[in-house]
Amino acid sequence: MTDQPDPTEPTGASATAQLEPLTRHERRRIGVEVWILLGLSLGQSGVYAIVRIIARLTADTALRDQSATLNASQSVRPYLDLTFQVLSIGFNLVPVALALFLLSARGPGTLRRIGLDLTSPLRDVGYGVGLAAVIGIPGLGLYVAGRALGITVEVQAAALDSTWWAVPVLVLAALQNGLLEEIIVVAYLSERLGDLRWGTVKIIVTSALIRGSYHLYQGIGPFFGNVVMGVVFAWFYQSRWGRRRVMPLVVAHTILDIVAFVGYALLPDAWLRALGVS
């Protein structure tokens, strides 16, 4: 396997630049496509999150005294709960399949074109770990600061019962988040908005604001934190280091969520309080 792209096949910005000019109908069709996909996935989540933050800010309870629960149990019966968890993860990935299908309209090699393959595993993991550290360590500090300032709710990252399958499900949930968010908000949007001849800065800002929007239910602090994460990830994807490969972003996001989900589930309450996350 090689770590270098095929020199005979245009990739990234050069590939976009070599596309034939779009007709008015094609531009409109791509625009509608983007709105539909976002409406079925993270754009919908963003709208709900905006409504939820308005509800939180207008509630009698202060924002600092409110909480948001992730990965909650869905049944008191363990194996039924496991079934619901697995089904939820599977169906949440359907928009990812749709995004890849829509991108395939540009021709074969969709996974290769957005770097969702295993051609550069060491490089992808290396950059993924680095990005996770760059985002994760300051992110924890931002969460603690947000809690102290009263602009962030208490985020309970995992609320599954103590069963043998809890950790594997949390790992799968982390992978699902990495695939869903990075493929749609970074890779898909970068490619499709690039097809519409949007500039790099405009694409990065749009991607970052969408990422921030669907985290608003956690408070004002997480919105800004995720906007920063969105800028870094979308910039990296289009940079000469990222080479329009989404895999490092999936790796980074999955690592961040595994640490958050599994750490919250396994660490003693005293440790969580010491870290300022409980």
Kinemage of the C-alpha trace (Angstrom):
@kinemage 1
@onewidth
@group {chain A} dominant
@subgroup {mainchain}
@vectorlist {calphas} color= white
{ca met a 1} P 0.000 0.000 0.000
{ca thr a 2} L 1.214 3.479 -0.772
{ca asp a 3} L 1.044 6.685 1.208
{ca gln a 4} L 0.948 8.786 -1.957
{ca pro a 5} L -2.087 9.624 -4.115
{ca asp a 6} L -2.212 8.352 -7.672
{ca pro a 7} L -0.499 11.090 -9.744
{ca thr a 8} L -2.633 10.197 -12.741
{ca glu a 9} L -5.882 10.879 -10.902
{ca pro a 10} L -6.732 14.494 -9.934
{ca thr a 11} L -7.698 14.857 -6.296
{ca gly a 12} L -8.806 17.576 -3.913
{ca ala a 13} L -8.920 21.155 -5.102
{ca ser a 14} L -7.316 20.257 -8.421
{ca ala a 15} L -10.073 17.725 -9.074
{ca thr a 16} L -12.738 20.312 -8.295
{ca ala a 17} L -11.074 22.855 -10.542
{ca gln a 18} L -11.060 20.391 -13.454
{ca leu a 19} L -14.785 19.699 -13.275
{ca glu a 20} L -16.896 20.999 -16.113
{ca pro a 21} L -18.785 24.229 -15.320
{ca leu a 22} L -22.158 23.480 -13.767
{ca thr a 23} L -25.384 24.441 -15.432
{ca arg a 24} L -27.947 26.415 -13.476
{ca his a 25} L -30.043 23.274 -13.085
{ca glu a 26} L -27.072 21.300 -11.744
{ca arg a 27} L -26.217 24.007 -9.227
{ca arg a 28} L -29.803 24.122 -8.010
{ca arg a 29} L -29.925 20.344 -7.784
{ca ile a 30} L -26.746 20.175 -5.682
{ca gly a 31} L -28.049 22.914 -3.401
{ca val a 32} L -31.310 21.054 -2.848
{ca glu a 33} L -29.363 17.837 -2.278
{ca val a 34} L -27.273 19.475 0.458
{ca trp a 35} L -30.349 20.867 2.202
{ca ile a 36} L -32.115 17.493 2.079
{ca leu a 37} L -29.146 15.592 3.505
{ca leu a 38} L -28.639 18.117 6.294
{ca gly a 39} L -32.372 18.108 6.997
{ca leu a 40} L -32.240 14.349 7.465
{ca ser a 41} L -29.178 14.429 9.698
{ca leu a 42} L -27.054 17.019 11.483
{ca gly a 43} L -28.892 20.062 10.177
{ca gln a 44} L -32.021 18.709 11.816
{ca ser a 45} L -30.044 18.149 15.015
{ca gly a 46} L -28.863 21.751 14.813
{ca val a 47} L -32.407 23.104 14.583
{ca tyr a 48} L -33.522 21.045 17.574
{ca ala a 49} L -30.427 22.127 19.525
{ca ile a 50} L -31.223 25.802 18.869
{ca val a 51} L -34.747 25.298 20.190
{ca arg a 52} L -33.387 23.443 23.222
{ca ile a 53} L -30.873 26.161 24.125
{ca ile a 54} L -33.636 28.770 23.899
{ca ala a 55} L -35.732 26.614 26.214
{ca arg a 56} L -32.801 26.215 28.602
{ca leu a 57} L -31.997 29.930 28.677
{ca thr a 58} L -35.623 30.858 29.342
{ca ala a 59} L -36.179 28.198 32.017
{ca asp a 60} L -36.406 29.029 35.710
{ca thr a 61} L -33.383 26.809 36.402
{ca ala a 62} L -30.001 28.399 35.710
{ca leu a 63} L -28.010 26.912 32.847
{ca arg a 64} L -25.242 25.777 35.210
{ca asp a 65} L -27.787 23.679 37.142
{ca gln a 66} L -29.149 21.878 34.082
{ca ser a 67} L -27.802 18.676 32.565
{ca ala a 68} L -27.674 16.801 29.266
{ca thr a 69} L -27.411 13.023 29.123
{ca leu a 70} L -25.716 11.175 26.280
{ca asn a 71} L -25.888 7.441 25.613
{ca ala a 72} L -28.820 6.926 27.934
{ca ser a 73} L -30.363 3.547 28.646
{ca gln a 74} L -33.473 2.891 26.540
{ca ser a 75} L -34.968 -0.015 28.468
{ca val a 76} L -34.789 -1.507 31.949
{ca arg a 77} L -34.360 -4.932 30.336
{ca pro a 78} L -30.651 -5.298 29.460
{ca tyr a 79} L -30.899 -7.249 26.203
{ca leu a 80} L -33.756 -5.092 24.953
{ca asp a 81} L -31.664 -2.054 25.819
{ca leu a 82} L -28.747 -3.554 23.851
{ca thr a 83} L -31.046 -4.113 20.880
{ca phe a 84} L -32.218 -0.501 20.935
{ca gln a 85} L -28.646 0.783 21.264
{ca val a 86} L -27.391 -1.221 18.279
{ca leu a 87} L -30.403 -0.275 16.154
{ca ser a 88} L -29.915 3.389 17.007
{ca ile a 89} L -26.256 3.289 15.996
{ca gly a 90} L -27.075 1.494 12.750
{ca phe a 91} L -29.880 3.814 11.681
{ca asn a 92} L -27.846 6.898 12.610
{ca leu a 93} L -25.325 5.811 9.977
{ca val a 94} L -27.895 5.745 7.166
{ca pro a 95} L -27.280 9.454 6.355
{ca val a 96} L -23.591 8.575 5.970
{ca ala a 97} L -24.487 5.948 3.388
{ca leu a 98} L -26.692 8.507 1.646
{ca ala a 99} L -23.884 11.089 1.606
{ca leu a 100} L -21.483 8.576 0.057
{ca phe a 101} L -24.111 7.564 -2.483
{ca leu a 102} L -24.700 11.184 -3.480
{ca leu a 103} L -20.971 11.814 -3.816
{ca ser a 104} L -20.710 8.776 -6.081
{ca ala a 105} L -22.598 10.770 -8.735
{ca arg a 106} L -19.230 12.355 -9.554
{ca gly a 107} L -17.941 8.959 -10.644
{ca pro a 108} L -16.329 5.864 -9.137
{ca gly a 109} L -13.768 5.998 -6.353
{ca thr a 110} L -15.804 7.984 -3.826
{ca leu a 111} L -14.130 6.473 -0.755
{ca arg a 112} L -10.683 7.090 -2.210
{ca arg a 113} L -11.595 10.631 -3.227
{ca ile a 114} L -12.490 11.661 0.338
{ca gly a 115} L -9.815 9.511 1.961
{ca leu a 116} L -12.158 7.050 3.649
{ca asp a 117} L -9.899 4.077 3.025
{ca leu a 118} L -6.938 2.228 4.493
{ca thr a 119} L -4.240 3.315 2.052
{ca ser a 120} L -2.378 5.356 4.714
{ca pro a 121} L -3.171 3.739 8.082
{ca leu a 122} L -0.111 4.874 10.036
{ca arg a 123} L -0.347 8.422 8.745
{ca asp a 124} L -4.081 8.599 9.420
{ca val a 125} L -3.740 7.274 12.963
{ca gly a 126} L -0.788 9.554 13.669
{ca tyr a 127} L -2.601 12.675 12.551
{ca gly a 128} L -5.773 11.462 14.264
{ca val a 129} L -4.040 11.079 17.619
{ca gly a 130} L -2.417 14.484 17.201
{ca leu a 131} L -5.694 16.191 16.355
{ca ala a 132} L -7.407 14.468 19.288
{ca ala a 133} L -4.763 15.861 21.640
{ca val a 134} L -4.943 19.349 20.120
{ca ile a 135} L -8.729 19.438 20.508
{ca gly a 136} L -9.289 17.246 23.563
{ca ile a 137} L -7.000 18.812 26.151
{ca pro a 138} L -8.119 22.429 25.586
{ca gly a 139} L -11.677 21.146 25.173
{ca leu a 140} L -11.699 19.732 28.693
{ca gly a 141} L -10.419 23.052 30.005
{ca leu a 142} L -13.100 24.919 28.071
{ca tyr a 143} L -15.790 22.649 29.522
{ca val a 144} L -14.558 23.239 33.073
{ca ala a 145} L -14.385 26.990 32.440
{ca gly a 146} L -17.874 26.964 30.947
{ca arg a 147} L -19.240 25.190 33.993
{ca ala a 148} L -17.555 27.733 36.265
{ca leu a 149} L -18.976 30.632 34.239
{ca gly a 150} L -22.437 29.084 34.161
{ca ile a 151} L -22.669 28.895 30.354
{ca thr a 152} L -22.387 25.114 30.048
{ca val a 153} L -24.722 22.436 31.349
{ca glu a 154} L -23.481 19.336 33.128
{ca val a 155} L -22.884 16.777 30.376
{ca gln a 156} L -23.373 13.187 31.493
{ca ala a 157} L -21.461 11.431 28.736
{ca ala a 158} L -22.743 7.934 29.491
{ca ala a 159} L -25.742 6.646 31.409
{ca leu a 160} L -25.873 2.970 30.497
{ca asp a 161} L -26.368 0.319 33.138
{ca ser a 162} L -23.308 -1.659 34.236
{ca thr a 163} L -23.544 -4.557 31.796
{ca trp a 164} L -20.958 -6.552 29.858
{ca trp a 165} L -21.883 -4.797 26.624
{ca ala a 166} L -21.833 -1.202 27.898
{ca val a 167} L -18.232 -0.431 26.922
{ca pro a 168} L -18.438 -2.037 23.436
{ca val a 169} L -21.632 -0.084 22.748
{ca leu a 170} L -20.003 3.157 23.889
{ca val a 171} L -17.054 2.472 21.572
{ca leu a 172} L -19.458 1.840 18.681
{ca ala a 173} L -21.337 5.037 19.550
{ca ala a 174} L -18.057 6.949 19.435
{ca leu a 175} L -17.223 5.468 16.024
{ca gln a 176} L -20.718 6.298 14.798
{ca asn a 177} L -20.275 9.932 15.832
{ca gly a 178} L -16.904 10.108 14.120
{ca leu a 179} L -18.245 8.715 10.856
{ca leu a 180} L -21.486 10.697 10.893
{ca glu a 181} L -20.040 14.087 11.731
{ca glu a 182} L -16.773 14.015 9.818
{ca ile a 183} L -18.120 12.469 6.628
{ca ile a 184} L -21.153 14.755 6.409
{ca val a 185} L -20.001 18.036 7.956
{ca val a 186} L -16.453 17.962 6.597
{ca ala a 187} L -15.980 15.612 3.642
{ca tyr a 188} L -19.416 15.787 2.035
{ca leu a 189} L -19.874 19.529 2.537
{ca ser a 190} L -16.342 20.307 1.377
{ca glu a 191} L -16.844 18.306 -1.798
{ca arg a 192} L -20.355 19.469 -2.648
{ca leu a 193} L -19.846 23.119 -1.735
{ca gly a 194} L -16.601 22.943 -3.678
{ca asp a 195} L -18.630 21.724 -6.656
{ca leu a 196} L -20.688 24.904 -6.249
{ca arg a 197} L -17.406 26.875 -6.416
{ca trp a 198} L -17.565 28.085 -2.831
{ca gly a 199} L -14.283 29.458 -1.528
{ca thr a 200} L -12.226 27.581 1.049
{ca val a 201} L -12.859 30.060 3.872
{ca lys a 202} L -16.601 30.049 3.249
{ca ile a 203} L -16.689 26.246 3.311
{ca ile a 204} L -14.671 26.061 6.540
{ca val a 205} L -16.836 28.650 8.313
{ca thr a 206} L -20.065 26.969 7.186
{ca ser a 207} L -18.850 23.551 8.317
{ca ala a 208} L -17.735 24.915 11.690
{ca leu a 209} L -20.994 26.769 12.372
{ca ile a 210} L -23.063 23.692 11.566
{ca arg a 211} L -20.897 21.628 13.929
{ca gly a 212} L -21.334 24.203 16.656
{ca ser a 213} L -25.089 24.448 16.114
{ca tyr a 214} L -25.931 20.841 16.910
{ca his a 215} L -23.955 21.035 20.164
{ca leu a 216} L -25.879 24.067 21.432
{ca tyr a 217} L -28.068 21.864 23.634
{ca gln a 218} L -24.989 21.517 25.871
{ca gly a 219} L -24.735 25.270 26.375
{ca ile a 220} L -22.966 28.313 24.969
{ca gly a 221} L -19.470 27.078 25.842
{ca pro a 222} L -19.711 23.841 23.832
{ca phe a 223} L -21.042 25.810 20.858
{ca phe a 224} L -17.893 27.914 20.653
{ca gly a 225} L -15.659 24.954 21.472
{ca asn a 226} L -17.129 22.911 18.648
{ca val a 227} L -16.934 25.838 16.234
{ca val a 228} L -13.197 25.969 16.924
{ca met a 229} L -12.976 22.200 16.454
{ca gly a 230} L -14.914 22.579 13.217
{ca val a 231} L -12.527 25.214 11.903
{ca val a 232} L -9.499 23.051 12.721
{ca phe a 233} L -10.967 19.883 11.208
{ca ala a 234} L -12.335 21.503 8.040
{ca trp a 235} L -9.074 23.398 7.531
{ca phe a 236} L -7.017 20.244 8.066
{ca tyr a 237} L -9.117 18.323 5.543
{ca gln a 238} L -8.335 20.869 2.836
{ca ser a 239} L -4.737 21.528 3.862
{ca arg a 240} L -1.618 20.011 2.328
{ca trp a 241} L -1.276 17.886 5.466
{ca gly a 242} L -4.830 16.591 5.372
{ca arg a 243} L -4.822 16.058 1.587
{ca arg a 244} L -8.622 15.813 1.618
{ca arg a 245} L -8.521 12.617 3.666
{ca val a 246} L -11.368 12.298 6.152
{ca met a 247} L -9.949 9.229 7.891
{ca pro a 248} L -7.667 11.178 10.294
{ca leu a 249} L -10.698 13.206 11.376
{ca val a 250} L -12.755 10.062 11.963
{ca val a 251} L -9.899 8.630 14.034
{ca ala a 252} L -9.536 11.838 16.066
{ca his a 253} L -13.266 12.195 16.708
{ca thr a 254} L -13.614 8.540 17.677
{ca ile a 255} L -10.727 8.814 20.146
{ca leu a 256} L -12.229 11.940 21.718
{ca asp a 257} L -15.613 10.307 22.185
{ca ile a 258} L -14.209 7.002 23.455
{ca val a 259} L -12.264 8.876 26.123
{ca ala a 260} L -15.347 10.909 27.045
{ca phe a 261} L -17.896 8.078 26.974
{ca val a 262} L -15.878 5.201 28.410
{ca gly a 263} L -13.978 7.425 30.831
{ca tyr a 264} L -17.218 8.833 32.211
{ca ala a 265} L -18.669 5.331 32.554
{ca leu a 266} L -15.655 3.743 34.245
{ca leu a 267} L -13.948 6.445 36.306
{ca pro a 268} L -15.014 6.781 39.959
{ca asp a 269} L -17.230 9.753 40.795
{ca ala a 270} L -14.453 11.265 42.902
{ca trp a 271} L -12.133 11.312 39.884
{ca leu a 272} L -14.801 12.876 37.691
{ca arg a 273} L -15.401 15.590 40.276
{ca ala a 274} L -11.658 16.202 40.520
{ca leu a 275} L -11.521 16.637 36.742
{ca gly a 276} L -14.452 19.027 36.916
{ca val a 277} L -16.708 16.952 34.676
{ca ser a 278} L -19.249 15.831 37.256
